[in-house]
Amino acid sequence: MARGTAVLSPATPEAVDETVGGAPATDRAATPAARPRRRPPLPALTGLRALAALWVVLFHYRTDLEALAPWLAPFHRLLGAGYLGVDLFFPLSGFVLAYNYADVLRSFSWRSTRAFVQNRFARVWPVHVVTLHVDLAMAVAAGTLGVGEGGHRRTVEAYVQNLFMVHNWWNDRPSFNGPAWSISSEWFAYLLSPLLFLAVGRVRRARVLVLLAALAYAAMLTTYALFALPNGNLEHLFFVRIMGEFLGGAFLCLAWVRGGFSVRRLLPLFPLGLVAVALVPAASSGDYWLAPVLGLSVAALAASSGWATRWLSTSWMVAAGEASYCLYMTHYLLQPLVRGLREWGDGAWWSAALALAAIVAALGAAAWLLHIAVERPARRRLYARA
């Protein structure tokens, strides 16, 4: 993937820089049918994935980290809103897939559609199926197969559903590797993407596309406002969240690429939203009000050339973004190690510092190992067969 900081205009040729559930990718070996003419890459969006994945990790381990590092206490609300990292993944996926594929799929072709779906499968399935079996092995060793606390499903039925990445389509309870619920949701959006790009193939007016993005987010937020459970979630309605945000990101991308619409001046909305979450208790109460801000931030960053874009486009941030899918998919599996290190380090400043460093090293090593040993080679092999 190119790692320059070139800023794109809506008229530039097409590029190949894909994203999935938690990580970006480049279809270097994709078939010509699945690959449009190249547009300049968006390295800043790759770096942004690293921040989104890190936010989710901090959310899941906030209690452990705050015990080892009391200086994180002022950021408790911000860490507690880390579930919104997924709501940054979803519009980012919609945005980048529209950036790469909306034009080539605007007229129907079995060959292009088949190649698109196969490449999406190749992008998410290998890492997902490896982490599925790691979780399965851990459950066998710990004796936690079956239905556990909170309805967590480690059953034969859930295993088969995971193999086909449909485990979140009919049951909103987690199954095996908990974060993989979002991969099931992404797969749903991927399968619908060819129909989406065909439906909006001739829509070029920026106002219409921005209105469609606004309607997608409005439908999502209205549904949550009317039917949300006390914990802020919806029962058996995962597609409301993924489709509202995936569609929002895709429509904002098309408004920019086709209609010349740019929201780069709205980029400060992202840090302002984070500050509001960190300082205002009501803003971090489990709602999804920040979701449209996150979608607009993706579009603003894509069109921007400021310091934030340059920083996110640095080689080390792009590398972190490329491994972010593996970080997202492995971090929850390390709970026993993280909890053990927390118990060991809790008591003295030096042991807390060592435990914190060990946690960071373990999370990073697991993600990078899966990235280079599974994700990269599996993607190359499956793309080559397309």
C-alpha positions as a Markdown table, in Angstrom:
| # | Residue | x | y | z |
|---|---|---|---|---|
| 1 | Met | 0.0 | 0.0 | 0.0 |
| 2 | Ala | 1.3 | 3.4 | -0.9 |
| 3 | Arg | 2.0 | 5.5 | 2.2 |
| 4 | Gly | 2.2 | 9.0 | 0.8 |
| 5 | Thr | 0.1 | 11.8 | 2.0 |
| 6 | Ala | -1.5 | 12.8 | -1.3 |
| 7 | Val | -4.9 | 14.5 | -1.0 |
| 8 | Leu | -7.6 | 13.4 | -3.4 |
| 9 | Ser | -10.0 | 15.5 | -5.4 |
| 10 | Pro | -13.3 | 14.1 | -6.5 |
| 11 | Ala | -12.1 | 13.9 | -10.1 |
| 12 | Thr | -9.0 | 11.8 | -9.4 |
| 13 | Pro | -8.8 | 8.2 | -10.9 |
| 14 | Glu | -9.8 | 5.3 | -8.9 |
| 15 | Ala | -7.5 | 3.5 | -6.4 |
| 16 | Val | -7.3 | 0.2 | -4.6 |
| 17 | Asp | -7.3 | 0.5 | -0.9 |
| 18 | Glu | -9.9 | -1.6 | 0.9 |
| 19 | Thr | -11.1 | -1.9 | 4.4 |
| 20 | Val | -12.9 | -4.6 | 6.4 |
| 21 | Gly | -14.4 | -5.0 | 9.8 |
| 22 | Gly | -11.2 | -3.9 | 11.5 |
| 23 | Ala | -8.5 | -3.5 | 9.0 |
| 24 | Pro | -7.6 | -2.1 | 5.6 |
| 25 | Ala | -6.2 | -4.0 | 2.7 |
| 26 | Thr | -4.9 | -3.7 | -0.8 |
| 27 | Asp | -6.1 | -6.1 | -3.5 |
| 28 | Arg | -2.8 | -6.3 | -5.3 |
| 29 | Ala | -3.7 | -9.8 | -6.6 |
| 30 | Ala | -7.4 | -9.2 | -7.3 |
| 31 | Thr | -8.9 | -10.0 | -10.7 |
| 32 | Pro | -9.3 | -7.2 | -13.2 |
| 33 | Ala | -13.0 | -7.7 | -13.0 |
| 34 | Ala | -13.1 | -6.9 | -9.3 |
| 35 | Arg | -10.6 | -4.0 | -9.6 |
| 36 | Pro | -11.4 | -0.6 | -11.0 |
| 37 | Arg | -8.8 | 1.8 | -12.3 |
| 38 | Arg | -6.6 | 3.0 | -9.5 |
| 39 | Arg | -7.3 | 5.9 | -7.3 |
| 40 | Pro | -4.6 | 7.4 | -5.1 |
| 41 | Pro | -4.6 | 5.6 | -1.7 |
| 42 | Leu | -6.0 | 7.0 | 1.5 |
| 43 | Pro | -3.3 | 6.1 | 4.0 |
| 44 | Ala | -4.8 | 8.4 | 6.7 |
| 45 | Leu | -7.9 | 6.1 | 6.8 |
| 46 | Thr | -5.6 | 3.2 | 7.3 |
| 47 | Gly | -4.0 | 4.9 | 10.3 |
| 48 | Leu | -7.4 | 5.8 | 11.6 |
| 49 | Arg | -8.2 | 2.1 | 11.8 |
| 50 | Ala | -5.4 | 1.7 | 14.3 |
| 51 | Leu | -7.0 | 4.3 | 16.6 |
| 52 | Ala | -10.5 | 2.7 | 16.3 |
| 53 | Ala | -9.1 | -0.7 | 17.2 |
| 54 | Leu | -7.1 | 0.7 | 20.1 |
| 55 | Trp | -10.3 | 2.5 | 21.4 |
| 56 | Val | -12.1 | -0.9 | 21.5 |
| 57 | Val | -9.2 | -2.5 | 23.3 |
| 58 | Leu | -9.1 | 0.2 | 25.9 |
| 59 | Phe | -12.9 | -0.2 | 26.3 |
| 60 | His | -12.6 | -3.9 | 27.1 |
| 61 | Tyr | -9.6 | -3.6 | 29.4 |
| 62 | Arg | -10.3 | -0.2 | 31.0 |
| 63 | Thr | -10.8 | -1.6 | 34.5 |
| 64 | Asp | -7.5 | -3.5 | 34.4 |
| 65 | Leu | -5.6 | -0.6 | 32.9 |
| 66 | Glu | -6.9 | 1.9 | 35.4 |
| 67 | Ala | -6.0 | -0.4 | 38.2 |
| 68 | Leu | -2.4 | -0.5 | 37.0 |
| 69 | Ala | -2.2 | 3.1 | 35.8 |
| 70 | Pro | -4.3 | 5.3 | 38.1 |
| 71 | Trp | -3.3 | 8.3 | 36.0 |
| 72 | Leu | -5.9 | 7.0 | 33.4 |
| 73 | Ala | -8.7 | 7.7 | 35.8 |
| 74 | Pro | -9.5 | 11.2 | 34.3 |
| 75 | Phe | -10.1 | 9.4 | 31.0 |
| 76 | His | -12.5 | 6.9 | 32.4 |
| 77 | Arg | -15.5 | 8.2 | 30.4 |
| 78 | Leu | -13.6 | 8.3 | 27.2 |
| 79 | Leu | -12.4 | 4.7 | 27.7 |
| 80 | Gly | -15.9 | 3.7 | 28.6 |
| 81 | Ala | -17.1 | 5.0 | 25.2 |
| 82 | Gly | -14.7 | 2.8 | 23.4 |
| 83 | Tyr | -17.6 | 0.7 | 22.1 |
| 84 | Leu | -17.9 | 3.5 | 19.5 |
| 85 | Gly | -14.7 | 2.3 | 17.9 |
| 86 | Val | -16.9 | -0.2 | 16.1 |
| 87 | Asp | -19.1 | 2.7 | 15.0 |
| 88 | Leu | -16.0 | 4.2 | 13.4 |
| 89 | Phe | -15.1 | 0.9 | 11.7 |
| 90 | Phe | -18.5 | 0.6 | 10.0 |
| 91 | Pro | -18.7 | 3.9 | 8.1 |
| 92 | Leu | -15.0 | 3.6 | 7.3 |
| 93 | Ser | -15.7 | 0.3 | 5.6 |
| 94 | Gly | -18.6 | 1.7 | 3.7 |
| 95 | Phe | -16.6 | 4.7 | 2.7 |
| 96 | Val | -13.6 | 2.9 | 1.3 |
| 97 | Leu | -15.5 | 0.1 | -0.4 |
| 98 | Ala | -17.6 | 2.8 | -2.2 |
| 99 | Tyr | -14.4 | 4.6 | -3.0 |
| 100 | Asn | -13.0 | 1.5 | -4.7 |
| 101 | Tyr | -15.9 | -0.4 | -6.1 |
| 102 | Ala | -19.0 | 1.7 | -6.5 |
| 103 | Asp | -18.1 | 2.7 | -10.1 |
| 104 | Val | -17.1 | -0.8 | -11.3 |
| 105 | Leu | -20.2 | -2.3 | -9.8 |
| 106 | Arg | -22.7 | 0.3 | -11.0 |
| 107 | Ser | -23.6 | -2.0 | -13.9 |
| 108 | Phe | -24.3 | -5.7 | -13.1 |
| 109 | Ser | -21.7 | -8.3 | -14.0 |
| 110 | Trp | -21.6 | -11.8 | -12.5 |
| 111 | Arg | -17.9 | -11.9 | -12.8 |
| 112 | Ser | -17.3 | -8.6 | -11.0 |
| 113 | Thr | -19.8 | -9.4 | -8.3 |
| 114 | Arg | -18.4 | -12.9 | -7.7 |
| 115 | Ala | -14.8 | -11.5 | -7.5 |
| 116 | Phe | -15.9 | -8.8 | -5.2 |
| 117 | Val | -17.6 | -11.2 | -2.8 |
| 118 | Gln | -14.7 | -13.7 | -3.0 |
| 119 | Asn | -12.2 | -11.0 | -2.2 |
| 120 | Arg | -14.3 | -9.8 | 0.8 |
| 121 | Phe | -14.5 | -13.4 | 2.0 |
| 122 | Ala | -10.7 | -13.7 | 1.6 |
| 123 | Arg | -10.2 | -10.5 | 3.6 |
| 124 | Val | -12.2 | -11.5 | 6.7 |
| 125 | Trp | -12.6 | -15.2 | 6.9 |
| 126 | Pro | -9.0 | -16.5 | 7.5 |
| 127 | Val | -8.4 | -14.4 | 10.6 |
| 128 | His | -11.9 | -15.0 | 11.8 |
| 129 | Val | -11.7 | -18.8 | 11.5 |
| 130 | Val | -8.3 | -19.0 | 13.2 |
| 131 | Thr | -9.5 | -16.9 | 16.2 |
| 132 | Leu | -12.7 | -19.0 | 16.3 |
| 133 | His | -10.6 | -22.2 | 16.8 |
| 134 | Val | -8.3 | -20.5 | 19.4 |
| 135 | Asp | -11.4 | -19.6 | 21.4 |
| 136 | Leu | -12.8 | -23.1 | 20.9 |
| 137 | Ala | -9.5 | -24.7 | 22.2 |
| 138 | Met | -9.5 | -22.3 | 25.2 |
| 139 | Ala | -13.2 | -23.2 | 26.0 |
| 140 | Val | -12.4 | -26.9 | 25.8 |
| 141 | Ala | -9.4 | -26.5 | 28.2 |
| 142 | Ala | -11.4 | -24.3 | 30.6 |
| 143 | Gly | -14.6 | -26.4 | 30.4 |
| 144 | Thr | -16.7 | -23.5 | 29.3 |
| 145 | Leu | -18.5 | -25.0 | 26.2 |
| 146 | Gly | -22.2 | -24.5 | 26.0 |
| 147 | Val | -24.2 | -21.4 | 26.9 |
| 148 | Gly | -22.3 | -19.3 | 29.5 |
| 149 | Glu | -22.8 | -16.1 | 31.5 |
| 150 | Gly | -24.8 | -13.4 | 29.6 |
| 151 | Gly | -25.9 | -16.0 | 27.1 |
| 152 | His | -22.5 | -16.3 | 25.5 |
| 153 | Arg | -22.9 | -19.2 | 23.1 |
| 154 | Arg | -20.2 | -21.9 | 22.6 |
| 155 | Thr | -22.4 | -24.5 | 21.0 |
| 156 | Val | -22.3 | -26.7 | 17.9 |
| 157 | Glu | -24.9 | -24.5 | 16.3 |
| 158 | Ala | -22.9 | -21.3 | 17.0 |
| 159 | Tyr | -19.8 | -23.0 | 15.7 |
| 160 | Val | -21.4 | -23.8 | 12.4 |
| 161 | Gln | -22.8 | -20.3 | 12.1 |
| 162 | Asn | -19.4 | -18.8 | 12.8 |
| 163 | Leu | -17.9 | -20.9 | 10.0 |
| 164 | Phe | -20.3 | -19.2 | 7.6 |
| 165 | Met | -20.0 | -15.8 | 9.4 |
| 166 | Val | -23.8 | -15.6 | 10.0 |
| 167 | His | -23.6 | -16.1 | 13.8 |
| 168 | Asn | -25.0 | -12.6 | 14.5 |
| 169 | Trp | -27.8 | -12.6 | 11.9 |
| 170 | Trp | -30.4 | -14.4 | 14.1 |
| 171 | Asn | -29.1 | -14.2 | 17.6 |
| 172 | Asp | -27.7 | -11.1 | 19.3 |
| 173 | Arg | -25.9 | -13.1 | 22.0 |
| 174 | Pro | -22.1 | -13.3 | 21.5 |
| 175 | Ser | -20.6 | -16.6 | 20.4 |
| 176 | Phe | -17.0 | -17.8 | 20.7 |
| 177 | Asn | -14.7 | -14.9 | 20.0 |
| 178 | Gly | -16.9 | -12.1 | 21.2 |
| 179 | Pro | -15.7 | -9.2 | 19.0 |
| 180 | Ala | -16.4 | -11.4 | 15.9 |
| 181 | Trp | -20.1 | -10.3 | 16.1 |
| 182 | Ser | -19.1 | -7.3 | 14.0 |
| 183 | Ile | -17.5 | -9.5 | 11.3 |
| 184 | Ser | -20.8 | -11.2 | 10.9 |
| 185 | Ser | -22.4 | -7.8 | 10.5 |
| 186 | Glu | -19.8 | -6.7 | 8.0 |
| 187 | Trp | -20.3 | -9.8 | 6.0 |
| 188 | Phe | -24.0 | -9.0 | 5.8 |
| 189 | Ala | -23.1 | -5.5 | 4.4 |
| 190 | Tyr | -20.6 | -6.9 | 2.0 |
| 191 | Leu | -23.2 | -9.3 | 0.5 |
| 192 | Leu | -25.6 | -6.4 | 0.0 |
| 193 | Ser | -22.9 | -4.0 | -1.4 |
| 194 | Pro | -23.2 | -5.0 | -5.1 |
| 195 | Leu | -27.0 | -4.3 | -4.9 |
| 196 | Leu | -26.3 | -1.0 | -3.2 |
| 197 | Phe | -23.7 | 0.2 | -5.8 |
| 198 | Leu | -26.0 | -1.0 | -8.6 |
| 199 | Ala | -29.0 | 1.0 | -7.1 |
| 200 | Val | -27.0 | 4.2 | -6.8 |
| 201 | Gly | -25.0 | 3.7 | -9.9 |
| 202 | Arg | -26.4 | 6.8 | -11.7 |
| 203 | Val | -26.8 | 9.0 | -8.7 |
| 204 | Arg | -24.2 | 11.8 | -9.0 |
| 205 | Arg | -25.8 | 14.9 | -7.3 |
| 206 | Ala | -24.0 | 15.6 | -4.0 |
| 207 | Arg | -27.2 | 16.9 | -2.3 |
| 208 | Val | -29.0 | 13.6 | -3.0 |
| 209 | Leu | -26.2 | 11.5 | -1.7 |
| 210 | Val | -25.7 | 13.6 | 1.4 |
| 211 | Leu | -29.5 | 13.4 | 2.0 |
| 212 | Leu | -29.3 | 9.6 | 1.7 |
| 213 | Ala | -26.4 | 9.5 | 4.3 |
| 214 | Ala | -28.5 | 11.7 | 6.6 |
| 215 | Leu | -31.5 | 9.4 | 6.2 |
| 216 | Ala | -29.4 | 6.3 | 6.9 |
| 217 | Tyr | -28.1 | 7.7 | 10.2 |
| 218 | Ala | -31.6 | 9.2 | 11.1 |
| 219 | Ala | -33.2 | 5.8 | 10.6 |
| 220 | Met | -30.6 | 4.1 | 12.8 |
| 221 | Leu | -30.8 | 6.7 | 15.6 |
| 222 | Thr | -34.6 | 6.8 | 15.5 |
| 223 | Thr | -34.8 | 3.0 | 15.8 |
| 224 | Tyr | -32.5 | 3.0 | 18.8 |
| 225 | Ala | -34.4 | 5.9 | 20.4 |
| 226 | Leu | -37.7 | 4.0 | 20.1 |
| 227 | Phe | -36.7 | 0.4 | 20.7 |
| 228 | Ala | -33.4 | 0.4 | 22.7 |
| 229 | Leu | -33.1 | -1.9 | 25.7 |
| 230 | Pro | -31.9 | -0.5 | 29.1 |
| 231 | Asn | -28.3 | -1.3 | 28.1 |
| 232 | Gly | -28.7 | 0.8 | 25.0 |
| 233 | Asn | -28.7 | -2.0 | 22.5 |
| 234 | Leu | -31.3 | -3.5 | 20.3 |
| 235 | Glu | -32.5 | -7.1 | 20.5 |
| 236 | His | -32.1 | -9.1 | 17.2 |
| 237 | Leu | -31.6 | -6.0 | 15.2 |
| 238 | Phe | -27.8 | -5.9 | 14.5 |
| 239 | Phe | -28.4 | -4.8 | 10.9 |
| 240 | Val | -29.8 | -1.4 | 12.0 |
| 241 | Arg | -26.4 | -0.5 | 13.4 |
| 242 | Ile | -24.2 | -1.9 | 10.5 |
| 243 | Met | -26.5 | -0.7 | 7.7 |
| 244 | Gly | -27.1 | 2.8 | 9.1 |
| 245 | Glu | -23.4 | 3.4 | 9.5 |
| 246 | Phe | -22.1 | 1.4 | 6.5 |
| 247 | Leu | -24.6 | 3.2 | 4.2 |
| 248 | Gly | -23.8 | 6.5 | 5.7 |
| 249 | Gly | -20.1 | 6.1 | 5.0 |
| 250 | Ala | -20.7 | 4.9 | 1.5 |
| 251 | Phe | -23.1 | 7.7 | 0.6 |
| 252 | Leu | -20.7 | 10.4 | 2.0 |
| 253 | Cys | -17.9 | 8.9 | -0.1 |
| 254 | Leu | -20.0 | 9.1 | -3.3 |
| 255 | Ala | -21.1 | 12.6 | -2.5 |
| 256 | Trp | -17.4 | 13.5 | -2.4 |
| 257 | Val | -16.1 | 11.5 | -5.3 |
| 258 | Arg | -19.0 | 12.1 | -7.7 |
| 259 | Gly | -20.5 | 15.3 | -6.5 |
| 260 | Gly | -17.6 | 17.3 | -5.3 |
| 261 | Phe | -18.9 | 17.5 | -1.8 |
| 262 | Ser | -16.2 | 17.9 | 0.8 |
| 263 | Val | -16.5 | 18.2 | 4.6 |
| 264 | Arg | -12.8 | 18.7 | 5.4 |
| 265 | Arg | -13.6 | 21.8 | 7.4 |
| 266 | Leu | -15.7 | 19.6 | 9.7 |
| 267 | Leu | -12.7 | 17.5 | 10.8 |
| 268 | Pro | -12.5 | 19.3 | 14.2 |
| 269 | Leu | -15.9 | 17.7 | 15.0 |
| 270 | Phe | -14.1 | 14.4 | 15.8 |
| 271 | Pro | -11.9 | 15.7 | 18.6 |
| 272 | Leu | -14.7 | 17.9 | 19.9 |
| 273 | Gly | -16.9 | 14.9 | 20.1 |
| 274 | Leu | -14.3 | 13.0 | 22.0 |
| 275 | Val | -13.9 | 15.9 | 24.4 |
| 276 | Ala | -17.7 | 15.9 | 25.0 |
| 277 | Val | -17.6 | 12.2 | 25.7 |
| 278 | Ala | -14.8 | 12.6 | 28.1 |
| 279 | Leu | -16.2 | 15.5 | 30.1 |
| 280 | Val | -20.0 | 15.3 | 29.9 |
| 281 | Pro | -21.5 | 12.3 | 31.8 |
| 282 | Ala | -24.7 | 12.2 | 29.7 |
| 283 | Ala | -22.6 | 12.1 | 26.5 |
| 284 | Ser | -21.0 | 8.7 | 27.4 |
| 285 | Ser | -24.1 | 7.0 | 28.7 |
| 286 | Gly | -24.1 | 4.2 | 26.1 |
| 287 | Asp | -26.0 | 6.0 | 23.3 |
| 288 | Tyr | -24.9 | 6.3 | 19.7 |
| 289 | Trp | -25.4 | 10.0 | 19.2 |
| 290 | Leu | -21.7 | 10.3 | 18.1 |
| 291 | Ala | -22.2 | 7.9 | 15.2 |
| 292 | Pro | -22.9 | 10.6 | 12.5 |
| 293 | Val | -19.9 | 12.6 | 13.8 |
| 294 | Leu | -17.7 | 9.6 | 13.3 |
| 295 | Gly | -19.0 | 9.2 | 9.7 |
| 296 | Leu | -18.4 | 12.8 | 8.9 |
| 297 | Ser | -15.0 | 12.6 | 10.4 |
| 298 | Val | -14.0 | 9.8 | 8.0 |
| 299 | Ala | -15.2 | 11.9 | 5.0 |
| 300 | Ala | -13.4 | 15.0 | 6.3 |
| 301 | Leu | -10.2 | 13.1 | 6.9 |
| 302 | Ala | -10.2 | 11.7 | 3.4 |
| 303 | Ala | -10.5 | 15.2 | 1.9 |
| 304 | Ser | -8.1 | 16.8 | 4.3 |
| 305 | Ser | -4.3 | 17.6 | 4.0 |
| 306 | Gly | -3.7 | 18.9 | 7.5 |
| 307 | Trp | -1.5 | 17.7 | 10.3 |
| 308 | Ala | -3.9 | 15.0 | 11.4 |
| 309 | Thr | -3.9 | 13.5 | 7.9 |
| 310 | Arg | -0.1 | 13.6 | 7.7 |
| 311 | Trp | 0.3 | 12.0 | 11.1 |
| 312 | Leu | -2.1 | 9.2 | 10.3 |
| 313 | Ser | -0.4 | 8.7 | 7.0 |
| 314 | Thr | 3.1 | 8.0 | 8.5 |
| 315 | Ser | 4.5 | 4.6 | 7.9 |
| 316 | Trp | 4.3 | 3.4 | 11.5 |
| 317 | Met | 0.6 | 4.4 | 11.7 |
| 318 | Val | -0.2 | 2.8 | 8.4 |
| 319 | Ala | 1.6 | -0.4 | 9.6 |
| 320 | Ala | -0.4 | -0.3 | 12.8 |
| 321 | Gly | -3.6 | 0.2 | 10.8 |
| 322 | Glu | -2.8 | -2.8 | 8.6 |
| 323 | Ala | -2.5 | -5.0 | 11.6 |
| 324 | Ser | -5.5 | -3.5 | 13.4 |
| 325 | Tyr | -8.0 | -6.2 | 12.2 |
| 326 | Cys | -5.8 | -8.8 | 13.9 |
| 327 | Leu | -5.5 | -6.7 | 17.1 |
| 328 | Tyr | -9.3 | -6.4 | 17.1 |
| 329 | Met | -9.8 | -10.1 | 16.6 |
| 330 | Thr | -7.1 | -11.3 | 19.1 |
| 331 | His | -7.3 | -8.9 | 22.0 |
| 332 | Tyr | -10.4 | -10.4 | 23.7 |
| 333 | Leu | -8.8 | -13.9 | 23.6 |
| 334 | Leu | -6.0 | -12.6 | 25.9 |
| 335 | Gln | -8.3 | -11.9 | 28.8 |
| 336 | Pro | -6.8 | -14.6 | 31.1 |
| 337 | Leu | -3.3 | -13.2 | 30.5 |
| 338 | Val | -4.3 | -9.6 | 31.0 |
| 339 | Arg | -6.3 | -10.4 | 34.2 |
| 340 | Gly | -3.3 | -12.5 | 35.5 |
| 341 | Leu | -0.8 | -9.7 | 34.8 |
| 342 | Arg | -3.2 | -7.2 | 36.5 |
| 343 | Glu | -3.3 | -9.3 | 39.7 |
| 344 | Trp | 0.4 | -9.8 | 39.7 |
| 345 | Gly | 1.2 | -6.1 | 39.1 |
| 346 | Asp | -1.4 | -4.6 | 41.5 |
| 347 | Gly | 0.5 | -3.5 | 44.6 |
| 348 | Ala | 3.7 | -1.7 | 43.7 |
| 349 | Trp | 4.4 | 1.0 | 41.1 |
| 350 | Trp | 7.3 | -1.0 | 39.6 |
| 351 | Ser | 5.3 | -4.2 | 39.2 |
| 352 | Ala | 2.3 | -2.2 | 37.8 |
| 353 | Ala | 4.6 | -0.7 | 35.2 |
| 354 | Leu | 6.1 | -4.0 | 34.3 |
| 355 | Ala | 2.6 | -5.6 | 34.0 |
| 356 | Leu | 1.3 | -2.7 | 31.9 |
| 357 | Ala | 4.3 | -3.0 | 29.5 |
| 358 | Ala | 3.8 | -6.8 | 29.3 |
| 359 | Ile | 0.1 | -6.3 | 28.4 |
| 360 | Val | 0.9 | -3.9 | 25.7 |
| 361 | Ala | 3.7 | -6.2 | 24.3 |
| 362 | Ala | 1.4 | -9.3 | 24.4 |
| 363 | Leu | -1.4 | -7.5 | 22.6 |
| 364 | Gly | 0.9 | -6.1 | 20.0 |
| 365 | Ala | 2.8 | -9.4 | 19.5 |
| 366 | Ala | -0.4 | -11.5 | 19.1 |
| 367 | Ala | -1.8 | -9.1 | 16.5 |
| 368 | Trp | 1.4 | -8.8 | 14.5 |
| 369 | Leu | 2.0 | -12.5 | 14.5 |
| 370 | Leu | -1.5 | -13.3 | 13.2 |
| 371 | His | -1.1 | -10.5 | 10.6 |
| 372 | Ile | 2.1 | -11.9 | 9.1 |
| 373 | Ala | 1.5 | -15.6 | 9.7 |
| 374 | Val | -2.2 | -15.8 | 8.7 |
| 375 | Glu | -3.7 | -12.7 | 7.3 |
| 376 | Arg | -1.2 | -11.8 | 4.6 |
| 377 | Pro | -0.4 | -15.2 | 3.2 |
| 378 | Ala | -4.1 | -16.4 | 3.3 |
| 379 | Arg | -5.2 | -13.2 | 1.5 |
| 380 | Arg | -2.6 | -13.7 | -1.2 |
| 381 | Arg | -3.6 | -17.3 | -1.8 |
| 382 | Leu | -7.3 | -16.7 | -1.9 |
| 383 | Tyr | -7.0 | -13.7 | -4.1 |
| 384 | Ala | -4.8 | -15.6 | -6.5 |
| 385 | Arg | -7.6 | -18.2 | -6.9 |
| 386 | Ala | -10.2 | -15.5 | -7.8 |
